[in-house]
Amino acid sequence: MASSENNLHADEENSSRSGSAPANGSPTTAMAALPTSLTPKRKIALITGITGQDGSYLTEFLIGKGYEVHGLIRRSSNFNTQRLDHIYVDPHNAHKALMKLHYADLTDASSLRRWIDCILPDEVYNLAAQSHVAVSFEIPDFTADVVATGALRLLEAVRSHIAATGRSHIRYYQAGSSEMFGATPPPQSEISPFHPRSPYAAAKCAAHWYTVNYREAYNLFACNGILFNHESPRRGENFVTRKITRAVGRIKVDLQSKLFLGNLNASRDWGFAGDYVEAMWLMLQQEEPDDYVVATEESHTVQEFLEVAFGYVGLNWRDHVVIDKRYFRPAEVDNLKGDSSKARKVLKWKPKVGFEELVKMMVDQDIERAKREKIPWHFAMSCCRVFGQQVSQSLSADPSEVYSIEATNLPNCYEIYLHMWLLKISGFTDIVVLNFNFFEWWLHITNTNVTHPLKSLTEGLILRTGYQAKCSSDGGRWVETPYSVLVRCKSIATLLSTAEEVLYQISILS
């Protein structure tokens, strides 16, 4: 694809640090007047799992503290950096970036050591994991390799780097999990025994003890943060809390009617992820390394979460929730409730966001997402119907199949999927994909306010910019619409590539 291939992805020119630019990209007058030797040096943090919920919040927090942040990400054909969009700075302006991304993997020890040697971090936060408990039963080998042995590889990379360079001030944070306690009765604290009930939890226990061992054997400043469940609007949609709030938003705007769940009696200590990343940082600011439980000290069942989420928007969860035994775990964890008195006393940390506030925050975000999601389906369907007959004739297919989102093998369904995707991630409400015939695709974007810079799109494409656009609701004739661009593409691959390039241009210019 075009330059969008580098959009939020690692770039080799970012492999070395480029000084200590301030958060706004330009130093203050007083700072600029200081000689370079007197300018305070920024701390450098290295984060694995930076694209996840915790990684994105921790990145924001550390940048706010004046850090330069480096993140290790895995290579993927799909973009998985949406949580960092608002922080990202184009690699061509690397001197302004306080967050930089590099390709590496916890299954590749050489990449871990190489980046530690290049980045020279002061603090290392290991947040990366295959973190879905239910999935860990399906892929236990991979879960253990990433979560347990991956932590060991990173610890060894830090240890060997210190041994080779003498940089003994490096501090290491290992993300633990309340799942390690498993069947241990609540409340669970730092002295409670571990009784893991899943491959994920067992792997986290191994990572915990690897961290303790490296602390004791090599005098490494290494801390375990045993964080109880922490959620946010950035939580993955396949986690139960986000699955619930996502469904609430979709049900509220008539995009969904049922929500399938498993055990509603499971009880968890739920807090806000944005609060918990502060505790991670505080652990590494202490004089001595130690392990800490981070929790709200309140426990709520999945049913209680449902009651707050559905009740907040005036719905009764019993009208929509269906119990599906497929979502029950082979070994259930009944009740997790943390005792975080040590963290509160030593770190002076306490949660700021309560349970109901957290649930409502998540519901509010997902209702807005659902409203944006509802627009493109009806809009895309109207666009496809304008040219649907012509498309169906060229495919010798029933027009109803062309309009059907289930018929994924038909080209017009690529239009629908692409259209929904564009609207979902861009937030614009006037992005239309038009198809004139089987061999010629047109991408039509309106109301972007950035049409002039789009003239430099992918080489070889024919563009039309100006004040006219195809209006499918008006019989397919040209009408005046401000800020529009029309791009002709010869293949669906070019269409997808161009769409990503357009969004990239919009993101950096709007």
Buried (B, 14 or more C-beta within 10 A) or exposed (E): BBBBEBBBBBBEEBBEBBEBBBEEEEBEEEEEEEEEEEBEEBBBBBBBBBBBBBBBBBBBBBBEBEBBBBBBBBEEEEBBBEBBEEBBBBBEEBEBBBBBBBBBBBBBBEBBBBBBEEBBBBBBBBBBBBBBBBBBBEBBEBBBBBBBBBBBBBBBBBBBBBEEEEBEEBBBBBBBBBBBBBBBEBBBBBEBEBBBBBBBBBBBBBBBEBBBBBBEEBEBBBBBBBBBBBBBBBBEEEBBBBBBBBBBBBBBBEBBEEBEBBBBEBBBBBBBBBBBBBBBBBBBEBEEBBBBBBBBBBBBBBBBBBBBBBBBBEBEBEEBBEEEEEEEBEEBBBBBBBBBBBBBEBBEBEBEBBBBEBBBBBBBBBBBBBBBBBBBBEBBBBBBEBBBEBBBEEBEBEBEBBBBEEBEEBBBBBBBBBBBBBBBBBEBEBBBBBBBEEEEBBBBBBBBEBBEEBEEBBEEBEBBBEEBBBBBEEEEEEEEBEBBBBBBBEEBEBBBBBBBBBBBBBBBEE
